[in-house]
Amino acid sequence: MLNGEKMLFSGMQATGRLTIGNYLGALKNWVTLSDEYTCLFCVVDEHSITVRQDPATLRQRARKLLTLYIAAGLDPEKNIIYYQSHVPAHAELAWILNCFTYIGELSRMTQFKDKSAKHEDNINAGLFTYPVLMASDILLYQTDVVPVGHDQLQHLELTRDIAIRFNNIYGEVFTVPEAYIGKVGARIQSLQDPAKKMSKSDENENASIYLDDDRDTIIRKFKRAITDNEACVRFSDEQPAIKNLISIYSAVTGKSPADVEREFEGKGYGEFKLAVGESVADLLAPIQKRQAELLADKDYVDGIIKNNADHASYLAMKTLRKVQKKLGFPERPR
Ligand code: TRP
């Protein structure tokens, strides 16, 4: 079977172009964790349609994300890498869990408030029940740990509440999951405004390093990254832009911030920014190469998609059947 006894589940949306923040803050940790746990890494395409998507773009981005998981080092023979929409049990359990979630709880979700402010013309019910689908993703696999960013902690807390509520009524049906917050490199800020998180939807192209940026673009963006007038590479809250660049360089090279300060003592920002840019370009080059190979190898990737969806479905159905039985849905005659 897979790597460990405990189950780990995580997922990303295939909307927007992923940034090094997504890699350093999430994917890289997944690769490390995958040695220790039995892991499901999902491309959560059903979550994406809470906001209108262009079908061709969504399809293309979903495939790119799935191949990125593999290119980043997640072995598709040892981890279950799949599309949410290929496993109908997600949506089915989500319906059931909707009946165990209160409108008051969902109304308190800050992501719902933010997204409905941003998409005022399309505040659909899916946007509102988004966290219930996420709970179903997690609970279907009896997940023990869920690596998530800070922005998803509230959703995870709700998932736990739903699981506990259901278990209180029907007995031990769901494992109550724990959040896993990465230790290092988790927070990468914008290169143009260190007060903002680096985002896949920033209007300013220069603010984010995308995982598919080429070497010249990466180096150019770091050259243009804002700094300050201190002229000193120091890891301090008084120099947030430099601090962010040091964090990136540390996360990429594994050097501690103190080592980085020492390395660039007495050196200018130009030299420092070039070193950061080159380290990021060097990090991404093999991932991009592997991803391009995978995108070109249709049969191999299709095989993986099929096998992994079958495996995920098998696990998901075990939980779904149990839930249906507990609820009193009629048994299927054999
Ligand atoms: N909502 C998460 C995000 O936007 C993605 C997600 C969906 C997820 N289902 C999940 C993350 C289950 C962890 C576990 O980042």
Boltz pocket constraint, residues with backbone or C-beta under 6 A from the ligand:
constraints:
  - pocket:
      binder: B
      contacts: [[A, 9], [A, 10], [A, 11], [A, 12], [A, 13], [A, 44], [A, 47], [A, 133], [A, 134], [A, 137], [A, 138], [A, 146], [A, 147], [A, 148], [A, 152]]
      max_distance: 6.0
